[in-house]
Amino acid sequence: MMLSILAVVLLGMTVIAVNRSSLQNGTILEQTQIGVYGISLASSIIEDASGKAFDEATVDNAVSLTSQLSSTLGPEGTEKRTPDTTKYFDDFDDYNGLNMKVGVAGVDSFTVQAKVYYVNDANPEVKVTGPTWYKRMDVVVFGTGVRDTSRAKRGLATGDTIKMAYVFSYLNY
């Protein structure tokens, strides 16, 4: 009789351990899927921007002096930024100030932000105030992620942040 009780207790502990392990693996898989979507969003913004002209001044013409480039970065004139599209953008720096909400059904919701600025040609980590032949885009994607209630109760972030950077250069031969 005692042996049967110990066997049932041992079986119960094994079932609980297997269930706990399965739940942890499911959470890890879900977090990985959310991370892949976030990286894809950041990459998509960078790819879209890098396929555009370097500057508003280079959309239809070549330029040979940095003084011909835009001193203000962001959408110009009739280019409009709407919360859910960048289809009116025609040059790289139109993405400056982008702040877009993106929902992925069944996965997560994301906020995508982008900043574009001129950088030093010798060190693309250094921002400069005037036009150069180099622009850098920093894209940040915030995902709400899998809610971790223990972290939320302590006032800590419960989602992930993905950061990517890209340097775009203009060469006129």
Sequence and secondary structure as in RCSB ss.txt:
>XXXX:A:sequence
MMLSILAVVLLGMTVIAVNRSSLQNGTILEQTQIGVYGISLASSIIEDASGKAFDEATVDNAVSLTSQLSSTLGP
EGTEKRTPDTTKYFDDFDDYNGLNMKVGVAGVDSFTVQAKVYYVNDANPEVKVTGPTWYKRMDVVVFGTGVRDTS
RAKRGLATGDTIKMAYVFSYLNY
>XXXX:A:secstr
 HHHHHHHHHHHHHHHHHHHHHHHHHHHHHHHHHHHHHHHHHHHHHHHHHTSBSSGGGSSS   SGGGS SS S 
 TT   BTTB TT  BGGGGTTEEEEEEETTTEEEEEEEEEEEB SS TTSB SS  SEEEEEEEEEE  S  HH
HHHTT   SEEEEEEEEEE    
